[in-house]
């Protein structure tokens, strides 16, 4: 079942990626925004047999990939869903990039948790939660460094990729949303995550031992 789910989600993401690349708003921005998807998909495929993930994590990774793909297609400041949210909540800017950065904390935190606990790298659940937040914040910080480097390299050509929309505190707000996402994931999904990891162990006992062949 996990293989079918992972394969189906993979096909969905690949199809969405292909469609988004037909006529994005800006080709260069699209490539920068979907680069994490292009990098992660082959890694998940290559590591599936040795270290399959829980079905919950596959679903969340696919959802995060779709958020990135939509952002790349329109650029974050022009995503229709964000424009609707801006109107609904009377916001000063399109908030879709905040959704992306929330997911940037939410998904890496649970991914780190699964790797740390299943690999036996951390035994204490509190320490695992702390380290998961640290991992999510490190991912967020690295992404902001990439944005900074892109701005230095491209200047005004990086405007759509940065998506600051005139907000001088955009970097800090992005990292704060990643922090919120990681905390929400660990506070609200720990029991469900434990259950899905346990189900994975039951279905495939070797899945919890990525070292042994």
URVEN-V805109 format. One record per residue. N is the residue number from 0. RES is the residue in one letter. NEAR is the number of other C-alpha atoms within 10 Angstrom. D_LAST is the distance of its C-alpha to the last C-alpha in Angstrom with 2 decimals. Layout:
N RES NEAR D_LAST
N RES NEAR D_LAST
This chain:
0 X 8 21.62
1 X 16 19.60
2 X 13 18.73
3 X 9 22.43
4 X 13 23.57
5 X 22 21.49
6 X 14 22.63
7 X 12 26.18
8 X 17 26.39
9 X 21 25.06
10 X 13 27.76
11 X 14 30.34
12 X 21 29.70
13 X 18 29.75
14 X 12 32.98
15 X 15 34.54
16 X 21 33.66
17 X 11 35.22
18 X 13 38.31
19 X 19 38.78
20 X 18 38.83
21 X 10 41.71
22 X 11 44.50
23 X 19 43.48
24 X 16 46.31
25 X 15 45.33
26 X 15 42.75
27 X 14 41.94
28 X 23 41.57
29 X 24 39.40
30 X 18 36.98
31 X 16 36.85
32 X 23 36.34
33 X 22 33.57
34 X 14 31.71
35 X 13 29.19
36 X 21 28.40
37 X 14 28.05
38 X 10 25.65
39 X 13 23.47
40 X 16 23.14
41 X 12 21.13
42 X 11 18.83
43 X 16 18.18
44 X 13 17.69
45 X 12 15.23
46 X 12 13.05
47 X 14 13.49
48 X 13 10.36
49 X 15 8.13
50 X 18 10.89
51 X 22 13.62
52 X 24 16.81
53 X 22 19.37
54 X 19 22.06
55 X 17 24.66
56 X 20 23.16
57 X 21 22.88
58 X 16 26.52
59 X 17 27.67
60 X 24 26.06
61 X 21 27.77
62 X 16 31.00
63 X 22 30.89
64 X 25 30.36
65 X 20 33.40
66 X 20 35.44
67 X 27 34.75
68 X 27 35.54
69 X 23 38.80
70 X 27 39.74
71 X 29 39.19
72 X 25 41.20
73 X 19 44.31
74 X 25 43.75
75 X 30 43.40
76 X 20 47.13
77 X 19 47.93
78 X 18 45.46
79 X 15 47.71
80 X 14 45.89
81 X 20 46.57
82 X 17 50.19
83 X 14 50.55
84 X 15 49.12
85 X 16 51.54
86 X 13 54.43
87 X 9 53.35
88 X 8 53.00
89 X 9 55.72
90 X 11 53.49
91 X 10 54.63
92 X 16 51.58
93 X 22 48.86
94 X 20 46.11
95 X 25 43.22
96 X 24 41.66
97 X 19 41.60
98 X 19 39.46
99 X 23 37.05
100 X 24 36.90
101 X 24 36.55
102 X 27 33.41
103 X 26 32.33
104 X 31 32.25
105 X 28 31.22
106 X 24 27.99
107 X 27 26.56
108 X 30 27.36
109 X 26 25.28
110 X 19 22.41
111 X 19 22.53
112 X 25 22.81
113 X 21 19.70
114 X 17 17.60
115 X 18 19.42
116 X 17 19.25
117 X 20 15.78
118 X 16 14.38
119 X 11 16.77
120 X 10 18.80
121 X 16 22.01
122 X 12 23.11
123 X 9 26.69
124 X 13 27.31
125 X 10 30.46
126 X 10 28.86
127 X 20 26.12
128 X 23 28.99
129 X 14 30.82
130 X 17 27.97
131 X 27 27.35
132 X 26 31.02
133 X 17 30.80
134 X 20 27.99
135 X 27 30.07
136 X 22 33.14
137 X 16 31.44
138 X 18 30.41
139 X 24 34.01
140 X 17 35.51
141 X 12 33.51
142 X 17 34.69
143 X 18 38.26
144 X 13 37.97
145 X 14 36.96
146 X 19 40.02
147 X 15 42.17
148 X 13 41.05
149 X 18 41.67
150 X 16 45.13
151 X 12 45.93
152 X 11 44.88
153 X 10 46.45
154 X 11 49.18
155 X 12 50.74
156 X 14 48.27
157 X 19 45.62
158 X 16 47.79
159 X 21 46.06
160 X 23 42.59
161 X 23 43.73
162 X 18 45.50
163 X 18 47.48
164 X 15 50.50
165 X 8 52.80
166 X 11 51.09
167 X 9 51.30
168 X 9 48.77
169 X 17 46.21
170 X 18 43.49
171 X 12 43.98
172 X 14 44.14
173 X 24 40.90
174 X 24 39.07
175 X 18 40.79
176 X 23 39.57
177 X 31 35.98
178 X 24 36.59
179 X 18 38.08
180 X 25 35.18
181 X 28 32.62
182 X 20 34.83
183 X 16 35.45
184 X 23 31.75
185 X 20 31.00
186 X 11 34.25
187 X 11 34.22
188 X 15 30.70
189 X 16 28.83
190 X 11 29.24
191 X 11 28.31
192 X 20 25.24
193 X 16 24.19
194 X 14 24.85
195 X 17 22.81
196 X 22 19.76
197 X 16 20.33
198 X 14 20.62
199 X 19 17.33
200 X 16 15.71
201 X 12 17.79
202 X 12 16.96
203 X 13 13.18
204 X 11 12.10
205 X 17 8.46
206 X 22 10.41
207 X 23 11.60
208 X 15 8.57
209 X 15 7.77
210 X 10 6.52
211 X 8 3.79
212 X 6 0.00
